[in-house]
């Protein structure tokens, strides 16, 4: 990891949070305590910064300098807020197309999906705060820079994001092999949100239930499912096909 990608030390991390730096998350030693640690915890809560408690060995792998039990990993982008983008897209006269990633954890898949999303003209990507990939320098590199050009929203949960989209006139479609409906039989000409699930478990049950429709991509071989980045590409280009985007 490049030194410019992180900040270490309790006071330095606190000051970075207060200064509004684009922080992906703060790695904190599991047993970290003391007055300055309490101040850090309070600042993270106040500013909504994601915290991950880790063994000290993980911190030492990033830097052997005196990190004092806290390292802030910086994000290459500033995350957007979905509730801010929704009215903006309507004001601009768009027929919005948003991609939601429910529990995706592989950075390479994330980068590949983001690259395709940017190529098809998707308006935004939504990821959850916890249990998910995030926009790191490696993700940006894998996306061929696409993550620098498409808004990424990091929401409390994908379920909350789905409900917000539906409340604002979006049709939400989940890609799932559990569906009996072919993905090409679904109408994507309304404002649309497409949900892709985690690499191993797919879309969570609560999000599946919240979707307006579920589409299955036909599988003709012996392997039961596609790689999620390939499946996402198939779904996104069906939107392009139906909308006649050139």
N, C-alpha and C positions, 0 to 999 in steps of 0.2 A: 504494500500500500504506500502510495506517495505521501510525503509529509504534508503536502498542501491539502490532502483529503481528510485530515483530522486535526483536532485540538485536544490537548491533554492537560490534566491538572485541574483541581477543583475550582479554584478561583477563575482560571482561564475559561473553563467551560461555562461557569455562571455568567461571566461577562459576555461570552459569545451569545448566550441565550438572550440576555438583556439587550444586546446590540441588534437582535433580529437576524442573526446569521441563519442561512438555510441549513438547518441541522436535520439529517436523516434520522438519527437516533443517538442516544447516549448509552454507552456501555458502562455499567457500574459494577464494581466488585461486589460479590454476593453479601459479604459481611460488612460493607462500608457503613460507618456511623461517625458520630461526632457533630459538632455545631456547624461546621462548614458543609458537611454532607447533608444535614437537615436543611440548610439554606438551598443547596442544589436541588433536593427533592421538591422543595416548595416552588422553586423557579420552574422546574420542569412541569409541575402540575399547573401553575399559573399560565404558562405559555403553551400548554398542550404538547410538550415535547415527548416523543416516545422514549421510554427507558427499557433497557434489557439488562437484567442482572446476570453476570457471567463469572466463571472462575477467574482468578487473577492470572492464570496461565494464558488465557485468551488475550488479556490486555498486554501481557508481556510479549506476546507474539507480534503485536502491532508496534510497540515501542518499549525499549528497555530503560528509557529515561523515567524520571520520577513522575509518573502519571497520577499518583495519589489515589488510585482506585477509580478514576473516571476518564473516559475518552469519548469525545463527541465526534461522530462520523458526519462529515459535511455532505450535503446533497449538491449535485451540479445544477439543480434547478430550484425554482420556487414553486411549490405545489399550489394548484388552483383549488377553489372551493366550488363544488358542484352547484350549490344553491346560487352562486354568483353567475355561473356560466349559463344556466338554463334560461333566464330571462334575456341574457345577452344574445344567445343564438336566435331566439325568436325575434328580438329587435332587429337583428341583421338579416332577417328574412330567410334563414336557413331551414332546411328540412333536416333536423339534427340526427346524427348517428353517433352513438356513444358505446364504447366497449367496456364491459365490466369484467374484472378478473377475480374470481372467487377462490382465494387461497392458493394462488399460483406461487411456487417457491423456487423455481429454477430460473436463474438470471438469464441464461442463454435463451430459454423459451420466451421470457419476457421481452428481451431485446428483439428477437425475431418477430414476435407479435406486434411490437411497437413499430418496427420497420414497415410491416405490411399495413398497419393501421394508418400510418402517415402516407403511404403510397396510394391508398384508396380514398384518402380525404376524410377519414374519421375525425370527428370534432373533438373528442376527448377520450382518455382512458381513465377508468376508475379502479383503484386498488384499496383494500382495507388497511387500517393502521397496523393491525397485528396479524401475525401468522401469514405473512405475505412477502413477496419480493418488494423492493423499493428502488427508487432511481439512484443508483450508484454509478461511479465512473465506469465500472465494468459493464453495467447494463447499457449505458450510453454508447460505449464502444461496440457492444454486440448489436445494438440497434442501428449501427452506421450513422449515429448522430440524430436519428429520428426523434429520440426522447427530448431533444432540445427544441423541437419544432411543433410538438403536439402537446396540448395541455394535459397534465396528469393530476387527478384529484385523489387525495388520500382521505377516505371517509372512515367514520367510526366502524361501520360494517357495510358489507355489500347489500344486506337486507335493507338497511336504512336507505341506501342509495336507490335500490329498486323501488321502494315505496315512494321516495321523493320523485323519481321519474314518472311513475304512474300517476301521482297526484298532479303532475304538470302535463298530462296528455301524451305521454310516451307509451308505446307498446313495447313490452319487455319480453324478449325471446331467449330461452335457455337452450344451449346446445347439449343434447343428452341422448345417449344410446338407449335410454329407458323409454323414449318416446316411440309411439307407433306412427307418428306423422313425419313424412319426409321433409327435410328442411326447405326444399324448393317449393313446397305447397303452401308455405307461409307468406303472407303479404308484408313486405318490408318498406312500403312506400309511405307509411306514417313516420312521424318522429320515432326513432327506434333505439332501444338499448339491447345489445346482445351480451349475454352472460356466458363466459367460458369458465369451466371448473378447474380444480386442482389436478395436477398430473396423475395422482394415484387414486383419489376418491371422487373426482368430478365435482359437480355443483352440490352444495350442501342441501339437505332435504328441505330446510325452511325456505331457502331461496328458490328451489324448484317449485315449491307450492305457491310462491308469490309471483312467479312468471305468468304472463298472459298466454304464452304458447311455448311448447317444447318441440324442437326439431332434431331429428336424427339424420346423421350422414350415413348413407348405405355403406356397409362393409361386406365385401365379397370374398375376402381371403380367409385365412385361418386365424390371423391375429384379430383380437376382438375390438381394438380401438386404434385411433390415429394419435400421433403425437399432438399435444394440445396446440402447438404453434401452427401445425399444418391444418388442423381442424378449424382454428380461428381464421386462417386464410381462406378456407373454403367458405365459411359463413360470411366473411366480409365481402368476398367477391360476388356472392349471391345478391347482396345489397346493391353492389355496383351494377350487376346484370339487370335486376328488376328496375332500377331507377334510370337505366340508360345513360349512365355517366360516361362521358368520353374522355 
